[in-house]
């Protein structure tokens, strides 16, 4: 659904404020577009972008506590708890006690989780390409550099 163009009267009534030009609104709309592309592209794997991020991080890093995994993937404790619970229920990750501190559980990708990541990596690359498709190569580089600067400021 395309957003209607803001008219001068709309901006005047709101003191010059145009929602369609606000960074938060634009980031949210771009994120919504990416999630739709992700859901279509990931297909039968039926993972959310957050589940993908957690699973691919565990495949890359081997294991992490739930708290560490949340920090590595920029998820708050409640969100990573739900993500981990769903991945555990699907048998894509496993939980084991930390060898030195029994109060901490470590999460790791199972063989099924590793296989799913390997099978869906081409789709993940295609999803990123599709998300950035409206931009040319120079715009993509610039956009990603600026987005990284903002994300890690």
N, C-alpha and C positions, 0 to 999 in steps of 0.2 A: 504494500500500500504506500503510495507516494505521499509525502507530506506536502500540503498546499504551500504555495509561496506566501510569505508574509508581506502584507501590503504596508504602504507608508502609514495608512490610517491605524493599522494594528500597532505598529511601532510607536506612533505618536501617543496612542491611548495607553501604552505601557512605558512611556518615558524613554523610548528608543530600544527597549529590550525586545529581542527577537529570539524566541526559543530555538528556532531552526539554526541559529548561529552560535549556540552555546556549547562549549567544549564537552561538558558532561552529557548533554543530550546527544551530541554527535557520536561520542564514544559509545554510549549505550546502543544507539542505532547500529553502529558498525559492529558491535559485539553481537547484537541480535542477528544480524546478517551472517556473521561468522558461525554462530551456533547452528543456524538453519543449514548452512553449507556443511558443517561438521556432521550433523545428524544424518543428512542424506549421504554424505561421503563415507561415513564409517560403517554404514549398512548393518549387516547381520551381527556385527560385533556388539552393537547396542550399548555403547559406552557414551557417557556424557564427556564434554571437554575436561571437566575436573577429574573424572575417573581416569581418563586417558593420561592426564598430567601426572596423577599419583602413580599409576601403573608404569608408565614409561620411566619415571624417576626411580622407582624401585628396580626396574630392569637395569637401568644405567648404573645405579649406586650399589646394588646388592641388597642392602637392608637399611632400615632406619626405624627409629621409634616413631610412634604416631605424631608426637610433638615435632620431631625433626622433619618428618615428611610434610607436615602442615607448613612449616617455615620454608622449606625448599620449594613448595608449590604455591606459596602465598595464599594459603587457606587458613581461616580462623579455626579454633579448636572444635567448634560445633560442626562446621562444614567438613573438616577432615575426618571427624568421627563418623559421620554419615557415609562419606565416600568409602572409608575403610570397611565399614560394616557391609556395604553393598558388594565390594570387591571380595571380601571374605566369604559372603554368602554364595557368590558365584564360583568360588574355588580358584580365583585368579591371584589371590595373595594368601599367605599364611601368617599366623602369629606364633611367636616362640618367645620364651622368657630370655631376657638378657643374661648372658653367662656370669657377669660380675654383679648385677644388681637385679634381684628378682622382682623389684617393684616396677621395673620397666619391661615392657613387651616390645619385641622387634618385629617389624613387618617385612616380608620379603615376597617377591613374585614367585609363584609356583611355576612348575614347568608349563602348565596350561596358560598362565599369565604371560610367560616369556614367549610362548608360541603365538599367542594372540597379538602381542606387540609386533613380533617379526612379520606376521601375516598382514597387519594393518599399517605398517610403516609406509608403504607406497601410497595408501589412501591418505595418511596424515600429510604427506608432502603435497599431494594433489589438493587437499583441502586448503592448505596455506596458499598454494598457487591460485586457487579459485577465489579465495578471500581477497587477494591482492590483484586480481585480474583487471579491475578498472584502472590500475596505475601502470605506467610504463616502467622500464627497468630503473631509470634514474629516480623516478618518483618513489618506487618501492624502497630503494636504498635509503633515500632521505627520510621517508616515512618511518621505516624501521629504526633508523638512528634516533630520530626525534622521539619516537614512542619509547625506546629503551631509556633515553635520557629522562623522560617524564616518569616512567615506571620505577626507576631506581634513584630518583632524586631524594 
